[in-house]
Amino acid sequence: MVSTFDESHPQGVRGLFTDSDRPDQRVTVMLAAFEGWNDAGEAASDALKLLGKHWDSKKVSTIDADEFYDFQFTRPVIERNTSGQRRIKWPTTRISKASVPGSNLDLILVHGVEPSYKWRAYTAELVATAKELEVDCVVLVGALLADVPHTRPIPVTISSDDDLVRTGLNVETSTYEGPIGIVGVLAELGQLADIPTMSVWAAVPHYVGQSPSPKAQLALLNKIEELLQVSVDTHALGEESEAWERGVDELSTEDPEVAAYVRQLEEAKDTADLPEATGESIAREFERYLKKRRKD
């Protein structure tokens, strides 16, 4: 089973790459999410969009769309800009940068649509960009459809094949075998390029996997907060998450089969989580809540 972040490591990702003799040393983390197969409920891409707005990220580069997309499959859209003019928005990959105030952390945010062609060339270009920007660590963010109930906390797992990350953050390597998306390819290329890389995945209830999925987005953001030891304003998203859950509750109660299925998932989840409901884990969660409240 993949472990989640352990708060006994108070500096999170930053602590792994900050020299103890140079506490002000800048640490650069690349966060990447891709719309499409790796993005159930658009939870991962929406999480990165919120981070970009929260820290006012600025575009540093893009990846040329013509090389990597089938526009009959991933179609451009036409929209109006702020001045009312119509313009075509092409599917692309946007790379932006933000600095977290009051910290030694710089973020490189990669948000794109999973490409149609040349995955090796595409991921190689992203790895080259990471090298050029002197990225210390890559965090790949994804969301998948799973047999989990919407009434329980959204499971978020972290995995890595990097020894430093696994030891420093107490996570394990993924045991998954099967088809992968662009996130899986980028994870391997990052490791081959000697860039410590980890993957963060949220499990979205498959029976409500359509977009948006604010509860899954919030779960991913909470995990990113823990990893980076930062605070993000998620108050509005928390309200959206609660409204979303109430809406799904109403829909599920209208269909007896769906309601029975949800109860079955709840029982399975509660049984699986029972060994985890220790005093230590409860205290750890309460401590995390108090830390976040003080920061807010």
Phi and psi in degrees as GROMACS dihedral restraints (atoms count N, CA, C in turn):
[ dihedral_restraints ]
;  ai    aj    ak    al  type     phi  dphi    fc
    3     4     5     6     1   -77.3    20    10
    4     5     6     7     1   132.6    20    10
    6     7     8     9     1   -82.7    20    10
    7     8     9    10     1   158.0    20    10
    9    10    11    12     1  -103.7    20    10
   10    11    12    13     1   175.3    20    10
   12    13    14    15     1   -58.1    20    10
   13    14    15    16     1   138.0    20    10
   15    16    17    18     1  -105.8    20    10
   16    17    18    19     1   118.0    20    10
   18    19    20    21     1   -72.3    20    10
   19    20    21    22     1     0.4    20    10
   21    22    23    24     1   -71.8    20    10
   22    23    24    25     1    -8.1    20    10
   24    25    26    27     1  -106.6    20    10
   25    26    27    28     1    87.0    20    10
   27    28    29    30     1   -65.5    20    10
   28    29    30    31     1   -22.6    20    10
   30    31    32    33     1   -91.9    20    10
   31    32    33    34     1    -4.4    20    10
   33    34    35    36     1    56.4    20    10
   34    35    36    37     1  -143.2    20    10
   36    37    38    39     1   -61.3    20    10
   37    38    39    40     1   -40.9    20    10
   39    40    41    42     1   -58.8    20    10
   40    41    42    43     1   -38.1    20    10
   42    43    44    45     1   -63.1    20    10
   43    44    45    46     1   -27.2    20    10
   45    46    47    48     1   -71.4    20    10
   46    47    48    49     1   -25.7    20    10
   48    49    50    51     1  -120.3    20    10
   49    50    51    52     1    11.8    20    10
   51    52    53    54     1  -103.6    20    10
   52    53    54    55     1   123.5    20    10
   54    55    56    57     1   -69.0    20    10
   55    56    57    58     1   129.1    20    10
   57    58    59    60     1   -60.9    20    10
   58    59    60    61     1   -25.3    20    10
   60    61    62    63     1   -85.2    20    10
   61    62    63    64     1    -9.0    20    10
   63    64    65    66     1  -134.3    20    10
   64    65    66    67     1    73.7    20    10
   66    67    68    69     1   -63.7    20    10
   67    68    69    70     1   -20.8    20    10
   69    70    71    72     1   -91.3    20    10
   70    71    72    73     1     2.9    20    10
   72    73    74    75     1   -57.9    20    10
   73    74    75    76     1   132.2    20    10
   75    76    77    78     1   -73.4    20    10
   76    77    78    79     1   139.8    20    10
   78    79    80    81     1  -118.3    20    10
   79    80    81    82     1   130.2    20    10
   81    82    83    84     1  -113.4    20    10
   82    83    84    85     1   121.9    20    10
   84    85    86    87     1  -118.1    20    10
   85    86    87    88     1   130.2    20    10
   87    88    89    90     1   -95.6    20    10
   88    89    90    91     1   124.0    20    10
   90    91    92    93     1  -108.0    20    10
   91    92    93    94     1   128.3    20    10
   93    94    95    96     1  -132.6    20    10
   94    95    96    97     1   137.2    20    10
   96    97    98    99     1  -144.3    20    10
   97    98    99   100     1   148.1    20    10
   99   100   101   102     1  -133.3    20    10
  100   101   102   103     1   129.4    20    10
  102   103   104   105     1   -67.6    20    10
  103   104   105   106     1   147.5    20    10
  105   106   107   108     1   121.2    20    10
  106   107   108   109     1  -137.2    20    10
  108   109   110   111     1   -61.7    20    10
  109   110   111   112     1   -31.3    20    10
  111   112   113   114     1   -90.0    20    10
  112   113   114   115     1    13.5    20    10
  114   115   116   117     1  -138.0    20    10
  115   116   117   118     1    59.7    20    10
  117   118   119   120     1   -58.2    20    10
  118   119   120   121     1   131.2    20    10
  120   121   122   123     1    64.3    20    10
  121   122   123   124     1    11.3    20    10
  123   124   125   126     1    55.6    20    10
  124   125   126   127     1    25.5    20    10
  126   127   128   129     1   -66.0    20    10
  127   128   129   130     1   -41.0    20    10
  129   130   131   132     1   -70.8    20    10
  130   131   132   133     1   -48.5    20    10
  132   133   134   135     1   -66.5    20    10
  133   134   135   136     1   -37.4    20    10
  135   136   137   138     1   -65.6    20    10
  136   137   138   139     1   -35.1    20    10
  138   139   140   141     1   -63.1    20    10
  139   140   141   142     1   -43.1    20    10
  141   142   143   144     1   -68.5    20    10
  142   143   144   145     1   -36.0    20    10
  144   145   146   147     1   -60.8    20    10
  145   146   147   148     1   -43.2    20    10
  147   148   149   150     1   -63.7    20    10
  148   149   150   151     1   -41.1    20    10
  150   151   152   153     1   -63.3    20    10
  151   152   153   154     1   -40.5    20    10
  153   154   155   156     1   -62.3    20    10
  154   155   156   157     1   -40.7    20    10
  156   157   158   159     1   -70.7    20    10
  157   158   159   160     1   -40.2    20    10
  159   160   161   162     1   -61.2    20    10
  160   161   162   163     1   -39.4    20    10
  162   163   164   165     1  -107.4    20    10
  163   164   165   166     1    14.5    20    10
  165   166   167   168     1    51.9    20    10
  166   167   168   169     1    57.0    20    10
  168   169   170   171     1   -67.9    20    10
  169   170   171   172     1   150.7    20    10
  171   172   173   174     1  -118.5    20    10
  172   173   174   175     1   135.5    20    10
  174   175   176   177     1   -64.6    20    10
  175   176   177   178     1   134.2    20    10
  177   178   179   180     1  -112.4    20    10
  178   179   180   181     1   -26.3    20    10
  180   181   182   183     1  -169.7    20    10
  181   182   183   184     1   171.2    20    10
  183   184   185   186     1  -138.0    20    10
  184   185   186   187     1   165.8    20    10
  186   187   188   189     1  -107.0    20    10
  187   188   189   190     1   130.4    20    10
  189   190   191   192     1   -57.1    20    10
  190   191   192   193     1   124.0    20    10
  192   193   194   195     1   -70.2    20    10
  193   194   195   196     1   -35.6    20    10
  195   196   197   198     1   -59.3    20    10
  196   197   198   199     1   -27.8    20    10
  198   199   200   201     1   -77.1    20    10
  199   200   201   202     1   -23.7    20    10
  201   202   203   204     1  -127.3    20    10
  202   203   204   205     1    -4.9    20    10
  204   205   206   207     1  -121.3    20    10
  205   206   207   208     1   143.1    20    10
  207   208   209   210     1   -93.6    20    10
  208   209   210   211     1   106.8    20    10
  210   211   212   213     1   -73.5    20    10
  211   212   213   214     1   -10.2    20    10
  213   214   215   216     1   -79.9    20    10
  214   215   216   217     1   -21.6    20    10
  216   217   218   219     1   -97.1    20    10
  217   218   219   220     1   -48.8    20    10
  219   220   221   222     1  -108.5    20    10
  220   221   222   223     1    89.6    20    10
  222   223   224   225     1   -80.5    20    10
  223   224   225   226     1   143.6    20    10
  225   226   227   228     1   -66.9    20    10
  226   227   228   229     1   159.1    20    10
  228   229   230   231     1  -125.4    20    10
  229   230   231   232     1   153.9    20    10
  231   232   233   234     1  -107.4    20    10
  232   233   234   235     1   137.1    20    10
  234   235   236   237     1  -148.6    20    10
  235   236   237   238     1   170.6    20    10
  237   238   239   240     1  -103.2    20    10
  238   239   240   241     1   138.7    20    10
  240   241   242   243     1   -85.2    20    10
  241   242   243   244     1  -174.2    20    10
  243   244   245   246     1   -64.2    20    10
  244   245   246   247     1   -23.5    20    10
  246   247   248   249     1   -91.1    20    10
  247   248   249   250     1     2.2    20    10
  249   250   251   252     1    90.1    20    10
  250   251   252   253     1     1.7    20    10
  252   253   254   255     1   -82.8    20    10
  253   254   255   256     1   142.3    20    10
  255   256   257   258     1   -81.6    20    10
  256   257   258   259     1   136.9    20    10
  258   259   260   261     1  -148.2    20    10
  259   260   261   262     1   157.3    20    10
  261   262   263   264     1   -91.4    20    10
  262   263   264   265     1   130.4    20    10
  264   265   266   267     1  -105.9    20    10
  265   266   267   268     1   115.8    20    10
  267   268   269   270     1   -91.7    20    10
  268   269   270   271     1   146.0    20    10
  270   271   272   273     1   -63.6    20    10
  271   272   273   274     1   132.5    20    10
  273   274   275   276     1  -157.0    20    10
  274   275   276   277     1  -177.6    20    10
  276   277   278   279     1  -121.6    20    10
  277   278   279   280     1   120.6    20    10
  279   280   281   282     1  -103.1    20    10
  280   281   282   283     1   130.7    20    10
  282   283   284   285     1  -115.6    20    10
  283   284   285   286     1   121.2    20    10
  285   286   287   288     1  -130.6    20    10
  286   287   288   289     1   166.2    20    10
  288   289   290   291     1  -130.7    20    10
  289   290   291   292     1   143.9    20    10
  291   292   293   294     1  -146.0    20    10
  292   293   294   295     1   148.7    20    10
  294   295   296   297     1  -111.5    20    10
  295   296   297   298     1   134.4    20    10
  297   298   299   300     1   -84.5    20    10
  298   299   300   301     1   117.3    20    10
  300   301   302   303     1   -58.1    20    10
  301   302   303   304     1   141.6    20    10
  303   304   305   306     1    73.7    20    10
  304   305   306   307     1    16.3    20    10
  306   307   308   309     1  -141.7    20    10
  307   308   309   310     1   174.7    20    10
  309   310   311   312     1   -98.6    20    10
  310   311   312   313     1    23.3    20    10
  312   313   314   315     1  -104.9    20    10
  313   314   315   316     1   127.5    20    10
  315   316   317   318     1  -112.4    20    10
  316   317   318   319     1   138.9    20    10
  318   319   320   321     1  -115.2    20    10
  319   320   321   322     1   137.1    20    10
  321   322   323   324     1  -109.9    20    10
  322   323   324   325     1   114.2    20    10
  324   325   326   327     1  -101.1    20    10
  325   326   327   328     1   122.1    20    10
  327   328   329   330     1  -112.2    20    10
  328   329   330   331     1   114.6    20    10
  330   331   332   333     1  -128.1    20    10
  331   332   333   334     1   121.0    20    10
  333   334   335   336     1  -152.0    20    10
  334   335   336   337     1   179.9    20    10
  336   337   338   339     1  -100.6    20    10
  337   338   339   340     1   135.2    20    10
  339   340   341   342     1   -54.0    20    10
  340   341   342   343     1   125.3    20    10
  342   343   344   345     1   -71.3    20    10
  343   344   345   346     1   160.8    20    10
  345   346   347   348     1   -90.3    20    10
  346   347   348   349     1   -30.3    20    10
  348   349   350   351     1  -129.9    20    10
  349   350   351   352     1   164.1    20    10
  351   352   353   354     1    49.6    20    10
  352   353   354   355     1    54.0    20    10
  354   355   356   357     1   -61.2    20    10
  355   356   357   358     1   -37.0    20    10
  357   358   359   360     1   -65.1    20    10
  358   359   360   361     1   -45.2    20    10
  360   361   362   363     1   -66.4    20    10
  361   362   363   364     1   -39.3    20    10
  363   364   365   366     1   -62.8    20    10
  364   365   366   367     1   -50.1    20    10
  366   367   368   369     1   -69.5    20    10
  367   368   369   370     1   -32.8    20    10
  369   370   371   372     1   -62.9    20    10
  370   371   372   373     1   -37.5    20    10
  372   373   374   375     1   -66.0    20    10
  373   374   375   376     1   -39.5    20    10
  375   376   377   378     1   -66.4    20    10
  376   377   378   379     1   -39.9    20    10
  378   379   380   381     1   -65.9    20    10
  379   380   381   382     1   -39.8    20    10
  381   382   383   384     1   -62.5    20    10
  382   383   384   385     1   -38.2    20    10
  384   385   386   387     1   -64.4    20    10
  385   386   387   388     1   -41.2    20    10
  387   388   389   390     1   -61.5    20    10
  388   389   390   391     1   -41.6    20    10
  390   391   392   393     1   -64.3    20    10
  391   392   393   394     1   -44.2    20    10
  393   394   395   396     1   -62.3    20    10
  394   395   396   397     1   -37.3    20    10
  396   397   398   399     1   -87.9    20    10
  397   398   399   400     1     6.3    20    10
  399   400   401   402     1    56.5    20    10
  400   401   402   403     1    49.1    20    10
  402   403   404   405     1   -71.3    20    10
  403   404   405   406     1   131.4    20    10
  405   406   407   408     1   -85.0    20    10
  406   407   408   409     1   -30.0    20    10
  408   409   410   411     1  -155.8    20    10
  409   410   411   412     1   145.4    20    10
  411   412   413   414     1  -113.7    20    10
  412   413   414   415     1   128.5    20    10
  414   415   416   417     1  -115.5    20    10
  415   416   417   418     1   113.3    20    10
  417   418   419   420     1   -95.8    20    10
  418   419   420   421     1   128.3    20    10
  420   421   422   423     1  -113.5    20    10
  421   422   423   424     1   129.1    20    10
  423   424   425   426     1  -144.0    20    10
  424   425   426   427     1   169.9    20    10
  426   427   428   429     1  -143.6    20    10
  427   428   429   430     1   137.1    20    10
  429   430   431   432     1  -130.3    20    10
  430   431   432   433     1   154.2    20    10
  432   433   434   435     1   -78.6    20    10
  433   434   435   436     1   137.1    20    10
  435   436   437   438     1  -150.0    20    10
  436   437   438   439     1   165.5    20    10
  438   439   440   441     1   -83.8    20    10
  439   440   441   442     1    74.1    20    10
  441   442   443   444     1  -129.7    20    10
  442   443   444   445     1   149.6    20    10
  444   445   446   447     1   -83.2    20    10
  445   446   447   448     1   144.9    20    10
  447   448   449   450     1   -73.1    20    10
  448   449   450   451     1   -15.1    20    10
  450   451   452   453     1   -85.8    20    10
  451   452   453   454     1    -4.2    20    10
  453   454   455   456     1  -113.7    20    10
  454   455   456   457     1   164.1    20    10
  456   457   458   459     1   -55.5    20    10
  457   458   459   460     1   138.8    20    10
  459   460   461   462     1   -68.7    20    10
  460   461   462   463     1   123.4    20    10
  462   463   464   465     1   -68.2    20    10
  463   464   465   466     1   134.2    20    10
  465   466   467   468     1  -127.9    20    10
  466   467   468   469     1   126.3    20    10
  468   469   470   471     1  -118.1    20    10
  469   470   471   472     1   152.4    20    10
  471   472   473   474     1  -124.3    20    10
  472   473   474   475     1   136.4    20    10
  474   475   476   477     1  -140.9    20    10
  475   476   477   478     1   158.4    20    10
  477   478   479   480     1  -160.5    20    10
  478   479   480   481     1   148.3    20    10
  480   481   482   483     1   -99.5    20    10
  481   482   483   484     1     4.6    20    10
  483   484   485   486     1   -91.8    20    10
  484   485   486   487     1   128.3    20    10
  486   487   488   489     1   -62.2    20    10
  487   488   489   490     1   -41.1    20    10
  489   490   491   492     1   -62.1    20    10
  490   491   492   493     1   -44.9    20    10
  492   493   494   495     1   -66.8    20    10
  493   494   495   496     1   -45.1    20    10
  495   496   497   498     1   -62.0    20    10
  496   497   498   499     1   -43.2    20    10
  498   499   500   501     1   -74.0    20    10
  499   500   501   502     1   -45.0    20    10
  501   502   503   504     1   -70.4    20    10
  502   503   504   505     1   -32.2    20    10
  504   505   506   507     1  -111.8    20    10
  505   506   507   508     1     3.5    20    10
  507   508   509   510     1    58.0    20    10
  508   509   510   511     1    49.0    20    10
  510   511   512   513     1  -118.0    20    10
  511   512   513   514     1   168.7    20    10
  513   514   515   516     1  -118.8    20    10
  514   515   516   517     1   168.1    20    10
  516   517   518   519     1   -75.6    20    10
  517   518   519   520     1   151.6    20    10
  519   520   521   522     1   -72.3    20    10
  520   521   522   523     1   141.4    20    10
  522   523   524   525     1  -100.3    20    10
  523   524   525   526     1     5.4    20    10
  525   526   527   528     1   -67.5    20    10
  526   527   528   529     1   139.0    20    10
  528   529   530   531     1  -133.3    20    10
  529   530   531   532     1   131.7    20    10
  531   532   533   534     1   148.4    20    10
  532   533   534   535     1  -167.4    20    10
  534   535   536   537     1   -61.4    20    10
  535   536   537   538     1   146.4    20    10
  537   538   539   540     1  -130.9    20    10
  538   539   540   541     1   163.4    20    10
  540   541   542   543     1  -105.4    20    10
  541   542   543   544     1  -166.5    20    10
  543   544   545   546     1   -63.8    20    10
  544   545   546   547     1   -27.8    20    10
  546   547   548   549     1   -61.6    20    10
  547   548   549   550     1   -43.0    20    10
  549   550   551   552     1   -65.0    20    10
  550   551   552   553     1   -38.9    20    10
  552   553   554   555     1   -66.3    20    10
  553   554   555   556     1   -44.4    20    10
  555   556   557   558     1   -64.8    20    10
  556   557   558   559     1   -34.0    20    10
  558   559   560   561     1   -61.2    20    10
  559   560   561   562     1   -43.7    20    10
  561   562   563   564     1   -69.4    20    10
  562   563   564   565     1   -42.3    20    10
  564   565   566   567     1   -67.0    20    10
  565   566   567   568     1   -34.8    20    10
  567   568   569   570     1   -61.6    20    10
  568   569   570   571     1   -43.5    20    10
  570   571   572   573     1   -65.1    20    10
  571   572   573   574     1   -41.4    20    10
  573   574   575   576     1   -64.1    20    10
  574   575   576   577     1   -27.3    20    10
  576   577   578   579     1   -89.4    20    10
  577   578   579   580     1     8.7    20    10
  579   580   581   582     1    63.1    20    10
  580   581   582   583     1    33.9    20    10
  582   583   584   585     1  -106.6    20    10
  583   584   585   586     1   116.2    20    10
  585   586   587   588     1   -53.3    20    10
  586   587   588   589     1   126.2    20    10
  588   589   590   591     1  -132.3    20    10
  589   590   591   592     1   140.6    20    10
  591   592   593   594     1  -138.2    20    10
  592   593   594   595     1   159.2    20    10
  594   595   596   597     1  -120.2    20    10
  595   596   597   598     1   136.1    20    10
  597   598   599   600     1  -120.4    20    10
  598   599   600   601     1   119.3    20    10
  600   601   602   603     1  -124.5    20    10
  601   602   603   604     1   136.8    20    10
  603   604   605   606     1  -105.6    20    10
  604   605   606   607     1   141.7    20    10
  606   607   608   609     1   -98.5    20    10
  607   608   609   610     1   114.9    20    10
  609   610   611   612     1   -98.1    20    10
  610   611   612   613     1   131.5    20    10
  612   613   614   615     1   -53.9    20    10
  613   614   615   616     1   123.4    20    10
  615   616   617   618     1   -67.7    20    10
  616   617   618   619     1   -24.3    20    10
  618   619   620   621     1   -81.6    20    10
  619   620   621   622     1    -5.9    20    10
  621   622   623   624     1  -136.7    20    10
  622   623   624   625     1    50.6    20    10
  624   625   626   627     1   -85.6    20    10
  625   626   627   628     1    -0.9    20    10
  627   628   629   630     1   -72.2    20    10
  628   629   630   631     1   161.6    20    10
  630   631   632   633     1   -84.0    20    10
  631   632   633   634     1   152.8    20    10
  633   634   635   636     1   -83.3    20    10
  634   635   636   637     1   169.4    20    10
  636   637   638   639     1  -129.6    20    10
  637   638   639   640     1    77.1    20    10
  639   640   641   642     1   -61.9    20    10
  640   641   642   643     1   -30.7    20    10
  642   643   644   645     1   -68.1    20    10
  643   644   645   646     1   -39.5    20    10
  645   646   647   648     1   -69.9    20    10
  646   647   648   649     1   -39.0    20    10
  648   649   650   651     1   -60.4    20    10
  649   650   651   652     1   -43.9    20    10
  651   652   653   654     1   -64.3    20    10
  652   653   654   655     1   -39.7    20    10
  654   655   656   657     1   -62.9    20    10
  655   656   657   658     1   -40.6    20    10
  657   658   659   660     1   -65.0    20    10
  658   659   660   661     1   -43.6    20    10
  660   661   662   663     1   -63.7    20    10
  661   662   663   664     1   -40.0    20    10
  663   664   665   666     1   -61.2    20    10
  664   665   666   667     1   -39.9    20    10
  666   667   668   669     1   -69.4    20    10
  667   668   669   670     1   -38.5    20    10
  669   670   671   672     1   -65.1    20    10
  670   671   672   673     1   -38.5    20    10
  672   673   674   675     1   -57.0    20    10
  673   674   675   676     1   -44.7    20    10
  675   676   677   678     1   -65.9    20    10
  676   677   678   679     1   -43.7    20    10
  678   679   680   681     1   -62.9    20    10
  679   680   681   682     1   -44.3    20    10
  681   682   683   684     1   -92.6    20    10
  682   683   684   685     1    -8.1    20    10
  684   685   686   687     1    55.6    20    10
  685   686   687   688     1    53.2    20    10
  687   688   689   690     1  -129.3    20    10
  688   689   690   691     1   170.0    20    10
  690   691   692   693     1  -122.0    20    10
  691   692   693   694     1   131.7    20    10
  693   694   695   696     1  -123.1    20    10
  694   695   696   697     1   138.9    20    10
  696   697   698   699     1   -75.8    20    10
  697   698   699   700     1   104.0    20    10
  699   700   701   702     1  -117.0    20    10
  700   701   702   703     1    20.3    20    10
  702   703   704   705     1   -59.9    20    10
  703   704   705   706     1   -49.6    20    10
  705   706   707   708     1   -63.4    20    10
  706   707   708   709     1   -39.5    20    10
  708   709   710   711     1   -66.2    20    10
  709   710   711   712     1   -35.0    20    10
  711   712   713   714     1   -61.8    20    10
  712   713   714   715     1   -39.7    20    10
  714   715   716   717     1   -66.8    20    10
  715   716   717   718     1   -40.0    20    10
  717   718   719   720     1   -62.4    20    10
  718   719   720   721     1   -39.6    20    10
  720   721   722   723     1   -62.6    20    10
  721   722   723   724     1   -43.6    20    10
  723   724   725   726     1   -65.1    20    10
  724   725   726   727     1   -40.5    20    10
  726   727   728   729     1   -65.2    20    10
  727   728   729   730     1   -39.7    20    10
  729   730   731   732     1   -60.8    20    10
  730   731   732   733     1   -45.1    20    10
  732   733   734   735     1   -65.7    20    10
  733   734   735   736     1   -38.6    20    10
  735   736   737   738     1   -64.0    20    10
  736   737   738   739     1   -39.6    20    10
  738   739   740   741     1   -64.4    20    10
  739   740   741   742     1   -41.5    20    10
  741   742   743   744     1   -67.7    20    10
  742   743   744   745     1   -36.4    20    10
  744   745   746   747     1   -56.9    20    10
  745   746   747   748     1   -46.6    20    10
  747   748   749   750     1   -63.9    20    10
  748   749   750   751     1   -42.7    20    10
  750   751   752   753     1   -66.3    20    10
  751   752   753   754     1   -40.4    20    10
  753   754   755   756     1   -70.0    20    10
  754   755   756   757     1   -32.8    20    10
  756   757   758   759     1   -72.0    20    10
  757   758   759   760     1   -19.6    20    10
  759   760   761   762     1   -76.0    20    10
  760   761   762   763     1   -18.5    20    10
  762   763   764   765     1  -119.4    20    10
  763   764   765   766     1   110.0    20    10
  765   766   767   768     1   -58.0    20    10
  766   767   768   769     1   -35.4    20    10
  768   769   770   771     1   -66.8    20    10
  769   770   771   772     1   -43.4    20    10
  771   772   773   774     1   -65.1    20    10
  772   773   774   775     1   -42.9    20    10
  774   775   776   777     1   -59.9    20    10
  775   776   777   778     1   -42.0    20    10
  777   778   779   780     1   -65.8    20    10
  778   779   780   781     1   -38.6    20    10
  780   781   782   783     1   -65.4    20    10
  781   782   783   784     1   -41.7    20    10
  783   784   785   786     1   -62.3    20    10
  784   785   786   787     1   -42.2    20    10
  786   787   788   789     1   -61.4    20    10
  787   788   789   790     1   -38.7    20    10
  789   790   791   792     1   -63.0    20    10
  790   791   792   793     1   -43.6    20    10
  792   793   794   795     1   -65.0    20    10
  793   794   795   796     1   -38.1    20    10
  795   796   797   798     1   -62.5    20    10
  796   797   798   799     1   -44.9    20    10
  798   799   800   801     1   -62.6    20    10
  799   800   801   802     1   -43.4    20    10
  801   802   803   804     1   -63.7    20    10
  802   803   804   805     1   -42.0    20    10
  804   805   806   807     1   -65.7    20    10
  805   806   807   808     1   -45.5    20    10
  807   808   809   810     1   -63.8    20    10
  808   809   810   811     1   -38.8    20    10
  810   811   812   813     1   -65.5    20    10
  811   812   813   814     1   -41.9    20    10
  813   814   815   816     1   -67.6    20    10
  814   815   816   817     1   -32.8    20    10
  816   817   818   819     1   -85.5    20    10
  817   818   819   820     1   -10.9    20    10
  819   820   821   822     1   -54.5    20    10
  820   821   822   823     1   -44.5    20    10
  822   823   824   825     1   -64.4    20    10
  823   824   825   826     1   -21.4    20    10
  825   826   827   828     1   -82.1    20    10
  826   827   828   829     1   -14.4    20    10
  828   829   830   831     1   -81.3    20    10
  829   830   831   832     1    59.3    20    10
  831   832   833   834     1   -94.7    20    10
  832   833   834   835     1   164.4    20    10
  834   835   836   837     1   -60.4    20    10
  835   836   837   838     1   -36.6    20    10
  837   838   839   840     1   -64.2    20    10
  838   839   840   841     1   -44.5    20    10
  840   841   842   843     1   -67.9    20    10
  841   842   843   844     1   -38.3    20    10
  843   844   845   846     1   -64.9    20    10
  844   845   846   847     1   -42.6    20    10
  846   847   848   849     1   -63.5    20    10
  847   848   849   850     1   -38.9    20    10
  849   850   851   852     1   -63.5    20    10
  850   851   852   853     1   -42.6    20    10
  852   853   854   855     1   -65.1    20    10
  853   854   855   856     1   -40.1    20    10
  855   856   857   858     1   -67.1    20    10
  856   857   858   859     1   -37.6    20    10
  858   859   860   861     1   -63.6    20    10
  859   860   861   862     1   -41.3    20    10
  861   862   863   864     1   -61.7    20    10
  862   863   864   865     1   -41.6    20    10
  864   865   866   867     1   -62.0    20    10
  865   866   867   868     1   -44.7    20    10
  867   868   869   870     1   -65.1    20    10
  868   869   870   871     1   -40.1    20    10
  870   871   872   873     1   -61.1    20    10
  871   872   873   874     1   -45.4    20    10
  873   874   875   876     1   -64.7    20    10
  874   875   876   877     1   -39.3    20    10
  876   877   878   879     1   -65.2    20    10
  877   878   879   880     1   -40.3    20    10
  879   880   881   882     1   -63.6    20    10
  880   881   882   883     1   -40.6    20    10
  882   883   884   885     1   -64.7    20    10
  883   884   885   886     1   -42.9    20    10
